[in-house]
């Protein structure tokens, strides 16, 4: 927004709401934004998108997330109503991330998948990762987590099952899940770069910088009079692969040089 000429506190005011992994608070937070008479709501990830849609059919909503995959958009070219935004095919990307992990650990035979039971995106995510695992003859061990307090037990469960690694759904949080993976000496992946920055082994997903610039561009257009329903849903076009070498060394994993040559960023 700053790059578009907005100055916080002078020409624009931001009112943030963050439920963290306490997804039960999202509906209340969305309603509070509507009651605060904001001009535009930016909703990030599926739970926030659903909460914002439930809270209002009047206030424009610009999303980043998997709205088409959870049934939130029927026509990406002309979404109609008060909703538009940027779509990343994250379920498909997650399936590709499993393939990338198998390139680092070619002896992968079983793999854990930690899902947010309260997040509607967990359904298409599980479906795509199951298909990828089946194609690679990898046994998938999905575990649904209903609250952040259940995360330690979920990690312990997949460790007891003998998995070679684990994928974490982003809405379960980054810091706590990356830390639990390290404490359990479990190679972990997700599809937001923040996960690798927090200590996860690897992240593969759409460029967050590009996505947020696209979201900001739509917010700007709406503030200048555009109707969200007339703005086509954009799809992420650039993806990034991030590897945390500190974590790899801590886990005794040697990332092949040819693999590293394809990485967009290496965290040393």
N, C-alpha and C positions, 0 to 999 in steps of 0.2 A: 504494500500500500504506500509505503514511503517512496518507493521508486516511481509510483504513479502520481506523486505530488501531494500526498496527504500528510498532514502533520498532526500527530496524536496530541489531543488536548486543545488544538486550535481548529482544525478543519474536520476532524473525525474523532470519535470517542469509541474505545473498545471496551466491551463488557464481557469478561471471560467467565466461563463456567467449566469446571473440570470435575467429573465424577471419579476420575482415576479408575480403579478396578471395582469400585462400588457401584456397579451398574444399576442397582436398584434406585439410585438417586437421580438418574438421568431424566426421567419423566418430569420430576419436580423442577429440575434445573431448566429444562426446556420451557416449561410453563412460566417460570419466573422471568425468562427473557421476553416472552410474549407480553406478560403483564407490565414489563418495563418499557414497552412500546419502542423496541428497537426497530430500525429500518430494514435490516437484513440479518438473518441468522446463518452463520457458517457451521455446518455439522460435519464432524470428522469421524469416520468409521460408522459401521452399520447401526449400532445401538443408538448413536446420536441422531442418525438420519431418521430412524423409526420414531424416536421420541419427538423430534422436531415436527415431523409430519403429523403426529398425533396431537401435538399442541396447537397447531394452527394451519388453516388453509388460506390464510390471508397474507401473513408476513412472508416476503420472499426468502427462500432457503437455497443456499449454495452449498453443495456437499462435496466432500472428497471421500470416496469409498466405493462399495460394491452395490450401489442401489439397483442396477439392472439385475444382478445376480440374486438379490433377495426379493425381487418382484416389485421394486419401487418405481420402475420406469418401464412403460410399455412402448414408447416411441422415442428413441434417443435423438432423432433429428428434430423433433418438435415435441418436447416433453409435456407442454401444456401445464395448466395449474400454476402453483407457486414454487416449483422445484426444478432446479437444474444443477449442473456441477461437472465434476471431473471423475471419470470412472477408471479405475485400475482393475484389470482382469486378475484379481489377486488369487483366486482359486487356481487358475491355470498357472500363474506364476509360482505358486507354492508347489505345484506338481513338478515344475521345472527345477525348483530348489532342491527337491529330493534327488533328482538326477545329478545335480551338481555335488551334493553331499556324497553320493555314491562314487563320484570321481575322486574325491579326497580319500574316502575309506572304501576301497574296492571290495573288501571282505564283508560289507554290510549285508546282514541277513534278516535282521529285524529292526524295526524303527518305531519309536513312540510318537504319538500325535496328541498334544494337549489342547483341548478345545474349550472354549467358553460356552458353557451350556445355556447361558442367558443371551447369547449373541446369535441372531438369526443367520449370520454369515457362516456359522459353524457347519451348517448343513451342506452348502455347495463346496465349502473347503474340504470337508471330510470326503465327499464324493470324488473330487478331483485327485486328492492325494491317494485315496484307495486305488483308483485306476492306475495312477503312476506306479504305486508300489506293486500292484499285480503284474504290470508289464515288465517290471524289473525283477520279479520273483523275490520281493522283499515282504516279509511278514509285518503287517502294520498292527500296532497296538494303540488304538485310540482310547483316550481317557477324557471324559467330560468333567469339567470343574465348574461348580456352581457358585463358589465364593473364594475370595483370596485366601481365606484361612485354610482352604482345602489344598492349596498348592504344594506345601511340603509333602503331604501324603501322596499326592499325585506323582511327584517326582520319585518318591520312594517306591511307588508301585511299578513304574516303568523300569526302574533300576532292578528291582527284584525279578522282573520278567526277562532281564538279560538283553535289553535293546542295545543297539550299537550307537544310537543317537536319538535325538528328539526334536520335533518341530513344535514351536510355540505360537499359538494364535496371538496376534498383537494386542487384542483387547484384554488379554490377561496381564498386561503390563510388561515393562522392559527390565527395569532394575532388579526387581525381586525374582523374576524368572531366570534371568541371566546368572544371578548370584546363586540360586538354588541349583542350577545346572552345573556350575563350577564346583560347588560344595559336594555334589554327588558325582563329580568327575565324569560328567556326561556331555559329550559334544552336542551342541544345540544350534538350531538355525531358526530363522524367522524371515519375514519379508518386509521389514522396516529397518533402515540403517541404524536407527536408535538402538536396536537390539544388539548389534555388533559393537556399537560404541559403549554399551553398558556392560560388555564382557561376554556376549554370546560369540560362538565360534564364527558364524557366518550369517550374512543377511543378503537376500536377493529380492529386489522389488523395484517398483517404479521410483523414479527420481523425485524425492520429496520437494526439492527446490523448484523443479519444473511444475509440479502439481500445485504448490501453493501460489506460484506466480499466476497460473491459470485461474485458480480460485479468486485471487485478488482482482484479476482482470474482469471477471464476471461481477464481482461485488461493485467495482467501479462503474461498470455499465448500468447496473441496476440502480445505483444511487443517482445516475444521470438520467434515469427515466425508462430504461429498457425493462421489458416484462420477462421474468425468468422463464415462463413457458415458451417464449419465442427463441430462447437461446439453446442451441443444440448441446447435448451432453458431449463433452470432450472425452477422448480416451487417451490414457497415458501412452506416450510413444517412446520414451527413453527409460531404460532400466539400468540399475547399477548393482554390481556385485561387490560386497565389502567383506573382507576377511580380517579377523582379529588374530594377529600372529602371537600376541602375548598369551592369549587363551590357548592357541594351538600348542605352544611350547609347554604351558602349564599342564596340558593333557597328554603330552608326549606324542603329539600328532605332527608329522612332517608333511606339509602341504607341497605337492609336486611343483617344481619350477614352472612347468608348462601351464599348470593351472593358475599359478600366481601371475603369469604373463597376461592372462585374460581378466584379471581382477581390476576393478575401477579404483579401489582404494584398499591399502593394506594398513591396518592399525598396528604399529610396532610397540 
